Amino acid sequence: MTRKPVIEVRRSKRRRRTVSAYRDGERVVVLIPAQFSRAEEREWVDRMLERLAAREQRARRTDTELTARAHRLAARYLPDHPAASRPTSVRWVQNQNGRWGSCTPADGTIRISHRVQEMPDWVIDYVLLHELSHLVIPSHSSAFWALVARYPKSERARGYLEGVSAAAGLGITE
């Protein structure tokens, strides 16, 4: 049986329209505007609990799933480059604060920042394909970008990552 979380609602006079939620240990904190009615509060608490659960589910993505995804992407977008289909390891890491992913072509390892776990699948695919392309071409040359451009949503994903980086003040670039 799943235990219902303790919910703490914090009202703010400075908050006008936005609602957010986060987990603080066993408690879920929901931040809402002070002027919300009790009915709006109940509606938004339920909505934010659903969003938080969905976010946490996405964050449970495993290294095994990530590796399988990398193999599927390599087979689909880089079939003419056997090196891209044979990374020695693909895993999520917590220690990448200045980049979305990294690759060591010499040993075939790919590491993807945990920050990417909560992003849409098409963005994860782009980051993976970017790193897989480094197994073929280590630099960011025009030939490298031509490989990355095989992924149809590459420009859209780059824009998404730039927006996330700018909004969060991360300063992450490619």
C-alpha positions in Angstrom: 0.0 0.0 0.0 1.4 3.4 -1.0 1.6 6.0 1.7 0.0 9.4 0.9 2.7 12.1 1.2 2.4 14.9 3.7 1.5 18.0 1.8 2.5 21.5 2.9 0.9 24.4 1.0 2.7 27.7 1.1 0.9 30.8 0.0 2.8 33.8 -1.2 1.6 37.3 -1.7 4.4 37.9 -4.2 3.4 35.0 -6.3 0.7 36.0 -8.9 0.0 33.1 -11.3 2.7 30.5 -11.0 2.4 27.3 -9.0 5.3 25.0 -8.2 6.0 21.9 -6.1 9.0 20.0 -4.9 9.8 17.2 -2.5 11.4 18.0 0.8 12.2 14.6 2.4 8.8 12.8 3.0 6.9 16.1 2.5 5.7 17.7 -0.7 5.8 21.5 -0.7 3.4 23.3 -3.0 3.9 27.0 -3.6 0.7 28.9 -4.7 -0.4 32.5 -4.9 -2.0 33.8 -1.7 -5.2 34.9 -3.5 -6.1 31.3 -4.6 -9.4 30.0 -3.2 -9.6 26.7 -1.3 -11.0 25.0 -4.4 -8.2 26.4 -6.6 -5.7 25.2 -4.0 -7.1 21.6 -4.0 -7.1 21.6 -7.8 -3.5 22.8 -8.0 -2.3 20.5 -5.3 -3.7 17.5 -7.2 -2.3 18.7 -10.5 1.2 19.4 -9.0 1.3 16.0 -7.3 0.6 14.4 -10.7 3.4 16.5 -12.3 5.8 15.7 -9.5 5.1 11.9 -9.9 5.6 12.1 -13.6 8.9 14.0 -13.2 10.1 11.4 -10.6 9.1 8.6 -13.0 11.2 10.1 -15.8 14.1 10.5 -13.4 14.1 6.8 -12.7 15.5 6.1 -16.1 18.3 3.5 -15.9 21.7 3.2 -17.5 20.5 0.0 -19.2 17.6 1.8 -20.8 20.0 4.6 -21.9 22.3 2.1 -23.5 19.5 0.4 -25.4 18.3 3.8 -26.6 21.9 4.7 -27.8 22.1 1.4 -29.7 18.7 2.1 -31.4 19.7 5.7 -32.3 23.1 4.5 -33.7 21.3 1.8 -35.8 18.8 4.3 -37.2 20.9 7.4 -37.8 24.5 6.2 -38.0 24.2 2.8 -39.7 27.2 3.4 -41.9 29.5 4.1 -38.9 30.1 0.9 -36.9 32.1 2.7 -34.2 28.9 4.6 -33.2 27.0 1.4 -32.6 29.5 0.0 -30.2 30.0 2.3 -27.2 31.6 0.5 -24.3 29.3 2.1 -21.8 26.5 4.7 -21.7 25.4 6.0 -18.4 23.8 8.8 -16.4 26.2 10.8 -14.2 25.7 13.3 -11.5 29.0 15.2 -11.8 28.5 17.1 -15.1 27.6 20.6 -14.3 29.1 22.3 -17.4 27.8 20.1 -20.2 24.8 17.9 -21.1 26.9 14.9 -22.1 30.5 13.8 -22.8 32.3 11.1 -24.7 35.7 9.6 -24.6 36.3 8.2 -28.1 39.5 6.5 -27.1 37.7 4.1 -24.8 34.1 4.4 -26.2 32.4 5.7 -23.0 29.5 8.1 -23.0 28.2 10.0 -20.0 24.9 11.9 -19.9 24.2 14.5 -17.3 21.4 13.6 -14.8 19.9 17.0 -15.7 18.8 15.6 -19.1 16.8 12.8 -17.4 13.8 14.9 -16.9 13.8 16.4 -20.4 11.6 15.2 -23.3 12.6 12.0 -25.1 13.5 13.9 -28.3 16.1 16.0 -26.4 17.6 12.9 -24.7 17.9 11.4 -28.2 19.6 14.4 -29.5 22.2 14.5 -26.7 22.8 10.8 -27.1 23.2 11.1 -30.9 25.6 14.0 -30.4 27.8 11.9 -28.2 27.5 8.8 -30.4 28.7 11.1 -33.3 31.8 11.8 -31.3 32.7 8.1 -31.4 33.0 8.7 -35.2 34.4 12.2 -35.3 35.9 13.5 -32.0 35.8 17.2 -33.0 33.0 19.6 -33.6 33.9 19.9 -37.3 31.4 20.4 -40.1 31.6 16.6 -40.8 30.6 16.0 -37.2 27.6 18.4 -37.4 26.5 16.7 -40.6 26.2 13.4 -38.7 24.3 15.1 -35.9 22.0 16.7 -38.4 20.8 13.3 -39.5 18.5 13.5 -36.4 15.5 15.4 -37.6 14.9 17.3 -34.4 18.5 18.3 -33.8 18.0 22.1 -34.3 14.9 22.0 -32.1 16.7 20.1 -29.4 19.7 22.5 -29.5 17.3 25.4 -29.1 15.6 23.7 -26.2 18.9 23.0 -24.4 20.0 26.6 -25.0 16.8 27.9 -23.5 17.0 25.6 -20.4 20.6 26.7 -19.9 19.8 30.4 -20.2 16.7 30.2 -18.0 18.5 28.4 -15.3 21.7 30.5 -15.6 23.8 27.4 -16.2 25.9 28.7 -19.0 26.1 25.3 -20.6 27.0 25.4 -24.3 28.1 22.7 -26.8 
